[in-house]
Amino acid sequence: MQILLSVFIACLIVGALHLVVKAFIRSYIRKKGNKLIVEISTIPPYRRAGSTLPDRTSGGKLDIMTIITENYGGDIVKLAEVQNIVSYYIPTLRKAEQHCSMCKRFKVDIPAEILEFMSECLNIQDCVKEHNERLFDVVLENNREFFDTCLKYPLDRQQRRSIVSVEDNCLVVSSAGSGKTSSIIGKVKYLTQIKGVSPSRILLISYTNKAAAELTERLDTPGLRGYTFHKLALDIIGKVTGEKPSICDNTDALFIECYRTLSQNVDFQKHIVKYFAEYQNAESVAEQEESKRRESLAEQKKKDIKAMLPDMDGRSIYVRSEQESKICFALSRLGVSFRYEEPYEYNLADETHSQYHPDFSIHYTVDGVPKRLYLEHFGVDEHGLVPSWFAKDKNMTYEEANKRYNDGITWKIEAHNKFDTQLIYTSSADFSGGDICAKLRSLLSDVGVPLCEKSDEELYALVLPEGSKREKSFIRLVATFVTLLKTSCKSPKEVLQQMKYSVDKRSHFIAQHIFMPVYELYQSLLVNRGQIDFTDAIIRATELCSNMDSVGYEHIIVDEFQDISVDRYNFLKALRRGEPQASLYCVGDDWQSIYRFSGSDMSLFNQFSDYFGPTEISKIETTYRFGEPLVSMSARFIQANAAQISKQIRPFNQSAQTDLSFVAYDKQAYCAKIEQILRCLPSDKSVFLLGRYSFDDIYLSSSYQSVRESEKFYYIIGGRKVEFLTVHKSKGLEADYVILLQCNRDTYGFPSLVNDDPVLNYVLTQSDRFPFGEERRLFYVAITRAKVKTFVMYDSKTPSVFVDEFIHPERVTQNSYAKHRNAQKTWTRGEDRLLMTLHREGKSVKEISVKMGRSQTAIIMRLGKLNS
């Protein structure tokens, strides 16, 4: 009883102490709140830099709108000033937020003065916006006549609002057919005619000579011309140094010269041979992680890796694994005659087993007597264990899979023993840090196979014959890497270090031993010849501008900003130098960013303020090209990718109509379907035939006459002249009607399933992670060229995932974006012979496709290559 009483008393004491402490804390919080109220009431109102307004206390209440009106009156509040206002009140606001947190925790009423202060602080952005928009309304009203008449047609509200922006950085997010060129011309005329800015203080940049010339012509303003980045860079270099540089106008030829010069070097040849022997089929690290089941050995179901060199009969070899491909190369290096998977010399087929095909059959002679040696490659490690994916592939336990595979090894060895045939074998363990060529040399020598090893020079001549398609393709890869390296403004050392840290042996090897020597020689030859390339011009001009106190421009206007690259970004920053720095007015459409392969970096557009500072983003969302339902359908399609900037696209006229039609066809009636469409279109209306690739007109080329006029290419179809061009070339153009060709699920379909070489990822900008992000933007460009109607043509049997998104959205799953099974499948020599035989027999493309198990597009492309 005594113990219970003691416990009870102790609880009372603890409870009392808790109440006392809590009361003390609440009292302390109230006192802190009173001090904070005093601090708030004595904060001098914000004053802008250079203000002559007298200092005073806030009088106990913060009134942001009054402060803005006092400080700025009839002036626009810039974003940098907004940050200054916010920063001025931030310390006290943080104290207020901490006080509110304590009050909520200990259930103390928050003083109204503190809540009002916080509300005003959090209202700064809204107050500034209200103040600015009121002033902008006045500016727009005062200049209404100017905006109504400065161009052929009146500018819309969004265009006008972007033009009168006074921010140092203004990004105008346009849309297809929204009149971005009109906005640019309106901006220049506003600056020169209304604001009185000298044309010589305005810099106007576009991406192509044609666009720059068009802007210059339409502006017709003395002292003002449109530049490309390259032309501007050359002019700056000439002006500053007194010597305009000589441009290398054929860099392709120079890259070939560099490569051919280096290819005479023994060490360079050795590295080329090693690359093709050990790395040519290697995947990137990321690809390896995604396809571990396809990495290893000889149990794959399809032979889809082409060996670098042919067999003893000159036939191409298609093996099941990279390890087998390396064995093929090693055998060729050792001068051994062999065939791959040739039937065993004794028939072992029975009712449950097909004939035995050893991996390699090696043929040689001893004293004129022909001999045959068999080589098996077993997919086991040093412990005789198979990879874990064997079990998954065969839908059994690992123990069962391992036993079955090893039983197969035993069966093969016993078969050779039974028939007294010679067998040697390798395993995956031989590739773990070992030299497979040395291993095979030892095995073959031990059984008396004569060797005739080829030198690196001989192997090089076999691997990359001069003038061959393989050599041309490889030189193109080298040139692309070097060009993108320069455009990215990364140093060779930086890129090599990145590859090293990524443990990407393939990329590191080819870059260090092949790409970098070409890069160094390329740069050296340019210097020796007193030339530079266009990227050098931009980099050199950037350096010169960076060393100036002022470049001399007040306003810089950039068209097609979605195509900006890192080297051009650095150039722009340098061009702004001055006090104050030049303002930027950049116009572009992230929905039409389609030049990543040339070095464009979409993040420079989408995260503009991170690179340039506080930015006003204006949107021009009225399209003057097309109407509904295409407006809604195209916007919904492109905005499926959350990485794209959100826009509310609307047609200029609610009654405007542009249709989007999906036309299924059978390959045999493909051309007839196009003729049928064209017959229904008014003869006085313009029509584009658009292709994802330049060869998408292959069916048309065999059926219709074509004509070339200047830079344009036409087909005469049903007596009508119709222009054909790629989607990339159609960007910025429009026609009454558009027929988009070959929107099929295929390697060269739309979207394209062709992969870039993994090594280019180190010099390309990072792509957005949305499936086919750039292909989606390209498709958007394609379908938004038409003013009246777009026809999307697709094979009824193989519609692309983009087509399905529109007409069968219920069919689209994550697997819809997987690569086509034939995406990287290479043609064998036997397939080439069969293809040409069927073609000469007059078989249709469809018949050949069915017989060969290849897509019809692949058949057409291969015929084109074989007949070229």
WOWO-V505828 format. One record per residue. N is the residue number from 0. RES is the residue in one small letter. PSI is psi in whole degrees, 0 to 359 (NA if undefined). Layout:
N:RES:PSI  N:RES:PSI
This chain:
0:m:317  1:q:321  2:i:317  3:l:321  4:l:318  5:s:318  6:v:318  7:f:316  8:i:320  9:a:320  10:c:321  11:l:319  12:i:315  13:v:317  14:g:318  15:a:317  16:l:320  17:h:316  18:l:320  19:v:313  20:v:317  21:k:319  22:a:321  23:f:316  24:i:318  25:r:320  26:s:319  27:y:319  28:i:319  29:r:320  30:k:318  31:k:323  32:g:319  33:n:320  34:k:321  35:l:323  36:i:319  37:v:317  38:e:318  39:i:318  40:s:342  41:t:3  42:i:124  43:p:140  44:p:150  45:y:139  46:r:128  47:r:158  48:a:131  49:g:6  50:s:142  51:t:6  52:l:142  53:p:146  54:d:146  55:r:165  56:t:164  57:s:353  58:g:23  59:g:351  60:k:131  61:l:128  62:d:94  63:i:317  64:m:320  65:t:317  66:i:318  67:i:316  68:t:318  69:e:317  70:n:323  71:y:338  72:g:249  73:g:14  74:d:146  75:i:138  76:v:115  77:k:161  78:l:324  79:a:323  80:e:323  81:v:317  82:q:323  83:n:318  84:i:313  85:v:315  86:s:326  87:y:320  88:y:353  89:i:313  90:p:315  91:t:324  92:l:319  93:r:318  94:k:318  95:a:319  96:e:319  97:q:320  98:h:318  99:c:321  100:s:317  101:m:319  102:c:318  103:k:324  104:r:320  105:f:16  106:k:51  107:v:136  108:d:135  109:i:127  110:p:140  111:a:325  112:e:322  113:i:318  114:l:320  115:e:320  116:f:314  117:m:319  118:s:318  119:e:318  120:c:317  121:l:351  122:n:4  123:i:312  124:q:315  125:d:321  126:c:318  127:v:316  128:k:317  129:e:316  130:h:311  131:n:316  132:e:327  133:r:318  134:l:322  135:f:324  136:d:320  137:v:315  138:v:316  139:l:322  140:e:318  141:n:334  142:n:23  143:r:315  144:e:320  145:f:312  146:f:336  147:d:335  148:t:354  149:c:339  150:l:179  151:k:322  152:y:150  153:p:143  154:l:149  155:d:173  156:r:315  157:q:321  158:q:314  159:r:318  160:r:321  161:s:325  162:i:322  163:v:4  164:s:140  165:v:8  166:e:153  167:d:331  168:n:119  169:c:120  170:l:118  171:v:110  172:v:107  173:s:185  174:s:170  175:a:125  176:g:20  177:s:1  178:g:42  179:k:325  180:t:321  181:s:322  182:s:319  183:i:314  184:i:319  185:g:321  186:k:314  187:v:314  188:k:324  189:y:316  190:l:317  191:t:320  192:q:327  193:i:315  194:k:351  195:g:25  196:v:135  197:s:134  198:p:329  199:s:346  200:r:5  201:i:130  202:l:124  203:l:119  204:i:132  205:s:180  206:y:338  207:t:155  208:n:322  209:k:314  210:a:319  211:a:318  212:a:321  213:e:317  214:l:316  215:t:316  216:e:316  217:r:329  218:l:319  219:d:50  220:t:115  221:p:135  222:g:0  223:l:130  224:r:156  225:g:139  226:y:153  227:t:163  228:f:319  229:h:313  230:k:318  231:l:315  232:a:316  233:l:319  234:d:320  235:i:315  236:i:314  237:g:318  238:k:318  239:v:318  240:t:345  241:g:7  242:e:110  243:k:129  244:p:155  245:s:129  246:i:135  247:c:109  248:d:4  249:n:73  250:t:332  251:d:315  252:a:324  253:l:321  254:f:319  255:i:318  256:e:316  257:c:313  258:y:314  259:r:323  260:t:313  261:l:329  262:s:350  263:q:348  264:n:131  265:v:316  266:d:320  267:f:317  268:q:317  269:k:319  270:h:322  271:i:313  272:v:316  273:k:320  274:y:310  275:f:334  276:a:322  277:e:336  278:y:346  279:q:323  280:n:1  281:a:147  282:e:163  283:s:167  284:v:316  285:a:319  286:e:325  287:q:319  288:e:325  289:e:342  290:s:45  291:k:328  292:r:344  293:r:10  294:e:319  295:s:284  296:l:230  297:a:17  298:e:11  299:q:151  300:k:338  301:k:143  302:k:99  303:d:14  304:i:123  305:k:126  306:a:152  307:m:324  308:l:154  309:p:174  310:d:189  311:m:340  312:d:3  313:g:10  314:r:144  315:s:147  316:i:131  317:y:115  318:v:177  319:r:352  320:s:163  321:e:324  322:q:319  323:e:324  324:s:320  325:k:327  326:i:318  327:c:315  328:f:318  329:a:318  330:l:320  331:s:320  332:r:321  333:l:357  334:g:31  335:v:138  336:s:128  337:f:162  338:r:153  339:y:129  340:e:43  341:e:141  342:p:142  343:y:147  344:e:345  345:y:142  346:n:115  347:l:8  348:a:143  349:d:192  350:e:342  351:t:350  352:h:137  353:s:175  354:q:143  355:y:130  356:h:95  357:p:153  358:d:310  359:f:137  360:s:118  361:i:127  362:h:132  363:y:173  364:t:147  365:v:117  366:d:39  367:g:357  368:v:123  369:p:138  370:k:158  371:r:127  372:l:141  373:y:141  374:l:121  375:e:143  376:h:116  377:f:134  378:g:60  379:v:155  380:d:191  381:e:344  382:h:5  383:g:22  384:l:143  385:v:163  386:p:156  387:s:332  388:w:346  389:f:317  390:a:317  391:k:318  392:d:326  393:k:5  394:n:51  395:m:173  396:t:160  397:y:319  398:e:318  399:e:317  400:a:317  401:n:318  402:k:316  403:r:316  404:y:316  405:n:329  406:d:323  407:g:321  408:i:314  409:t:317  410:w:317  411:k:316  412:i:317  413:e:325  414:a:318  415:h:322  416:n:320  417:k:318  418:f:7  419:d:44  420:t:151  421:q:133  422:l:131  423:i:160  424:y:155  425:t:170  426:s:171  427:s:333  428:a:331  429:d:345  430:f:357  431:s:81  432:g:359  433:g:170  434:d:106  435:i:330  436:c:317  437:a:321  438:k:313  439:l:323  440:r:316  441:s:314  442:l:315  443:l:320  444:s:322  445:d:329  446:v:7  447:g:21  448:v:123  449:p:135  450:l:147  451:c:76  452:e:139  453:k:146  454:s:165  455:d:325  456:e:318  457:e:318  458:l:320  459:y:316  460:a:330  461:l:321  462:v:313  463:l:75  464:p:136  465:e:131  466:g:357  467:s:161  468:k:324  469:r:319  470:e:316  471:k:317  472:s:320  473:f:317  474:i:324  475:r:321  476:l:316  477:v:313  478:a:320  479:t:316  480:f:311  481:v:317  482:t:314  483:l:327  484:l:314  485:k:318  486:t:325  487:s:346  488:c:22  489:k:149  490:s:153  491:p:320  492:k:319  493:e:316  494:v:316  495:l:321  496:q:320  497:q:319  498:m:321  499:k:316  500:y:332  501:s:358  502:v:41  503:d:85  504:k:320  505:r:306  506:s:319  507:h:319  508:f:308  509:i:325  510:a:314  511:q:317  512:h:346  513:i:304  514:f:313  515:m:319  516:p:321  517:v:316  518:y:313  519:e:318  520:l:321  521:y:311  522:q:320  523:s:317  524:l:322  525:l:314  526:v:313  527:n:330  528:r:3  529:g:33  530:q:162  531:i:161  532:d:179  533:f:324  534:t:320  535:d:320  536:a:315  537:i:316  538:i:317  539:r:316  540:a:324  541:t:316  542:e:316  543:l:315  544:c:325  545:s:337  546:n:2  547:m:150  548:d:322  549:s:134  550:v:335  551:g:9  552:y:143  553:e:325  554:h:131  555:i:124  556:i:126  557:v:126  558:d:157  559:e:46  560:f:342  561:q:346  562:d:11  563:i:140  564:s:171  565:v:318  566:d:323  567:r:325  568:y:313  569:n:322  570:f:315  571:l:316  572:k:318  573:a:324  574:l:339  575:r:351  576:r:135  577:g:174  578:e:103  579:p:167  580:q:156  581:a:144  582:s:153  583:l:134  584:y:99  585:c:130  586:v:133  587:g:173  588:d:108  589:d:338  590:w:344  591:q:29  592:s:103  593:i:21  594:y:37  595:r:324  596:f:346  597:s:3  598:g:0  599:s:146  600:d:105  601:m:336  602:s:332  603:l:335  604:f:307  605:n:334  606:q:46  607:f:313  608:s:334  609:d:333  610:y:329  611:f:348  612:g:188  613:p:129  614:t:135  615:e:125  616:i:118  617:s:142  618:k:137  619:i:108  620:e:7  621:t:121  622:t:133  623:y:5  624:r:313  625:f:164  626:g:196  627:e:153  628:p:359  629:l:325  630:v:306  631:s:319  632:m:317  633:s:322  634:a:319  635:r:320  636:f:311  637:i:328  638:q:4  639:a:335  640:n:110  641:a:346  642:a:343  643:q:146  644:i:135  645:s:136  646:k:154  647:q:82  648:i:138  649:r:149  650:p:153  651:f:335  652:n:125  653:q:338  654:s:354  655:a:137  656:q:128  657:t:121  658:d:153  659:l:113  660:s:138  661:f:121  662:v:113  663:a:147  664:y:159  665:d:139  666:k:323  667:q:333  668:a:21  669:y:305  670:c:323  671:a:324  672:k:319  673:i:317  674:e:320  675:q:317  676:i:313  677:l:325  678:r:333  679:c:354  680:l:140  681:p:138  682:s:339  683:d:7  684:k:148  685:s:148  686:v:136  687:f:137  688:l:117  689:l:140  690:g:147  691:r:323  692:y:161  693:s:341  694:f:10  695:d:354  696:d:16  697:i:320  698:y:320  699:l:322  700:s:333  701:s:354  702:s:338  703:y:155  704:q:143  705:s:151  706:v:147  707:r:128  708:e:111  709:s:241  710:e:6  711:k:150  712:f:129  713:y:155  714:y:143  715:i:106  716:i:117  717:g:35  718:g:3  719:r:136  720:k:117  721:v:129  722:e:134  723:f:135  724:l:161  725:t:161  726:v:320  727:h:316  728:k:339  729:s:348  730:k:130  731:g:351  732:l:169  733:e:157  734:a:165  735:d:317  736:y:147  737:v:133  738:i:112  739:l:121  740:l:155  741:q:49  742:c:68  743:n:162  744:r:102  745:d:165  746:t:313  747:y:38  748:g:207  749:f:101  750:p:151  751:s:142  752:l:11  753:v:131  754:n:143  755:d:155  756:d:133  757:p:331  758:v:334  759:l:341  760:n:339  761:y:344  762:v:351  763:l:155  764:t:158  765:q:130  766:s:155  767:d:153  768:r:355  769:f:137  770:p:127  771:f:41  772:g:310  773:e:323  774:e:325  775:r:317  776:r:322  777:l:321  778:f:321  779:y:316  780:v:316  781:a:313  782:i:350  783:t:20  784:r:341  785:a:144  786:k:330  787:v:311  788:k:142  789:t:130  790:f:122  791:v:115  792:m:134  793:y:150  794:d:127  795:s:336  796:k:336  797:t:61  798:p:145  799:s:165  800:v:329  801:f:320  802:v:315  803:d:325  804:e:327  805:f:314  806:i:337  807:h:62  808:p:335  809:e:341  810:r:343  811:v:122  812:t:180  813:q:326  814:n:342  815:s:339  816:y:7  817:a:156  818:k:146  819:h:145  820:r:336  821:n:10  822:a:321  823:q:15  824:k:130  825:t:151  826:w:135  827:t:164  828:r:322  829:g:320  830:e:321  831:d:316  832:r:316  833:l:318  834:l:312  835:m:324  836:t:311  837:l:322  838:h:317  839:r:333  840:e:356  841:g:14  842:k:145  843:s:162  844:v:321  845:k:316  846:e:317  847:i:320  848:s:314  849:v:316  850:k:323  851:m:353  852:g:29  853:r:154  854:s:156  855:q:326  856:t:318  857:a:321  858:i:313  859:i:315  860:m:318  861:r:321  862:l:320  863:g:319  864:k:318  865:l:333  866:n:355  867:s:NA
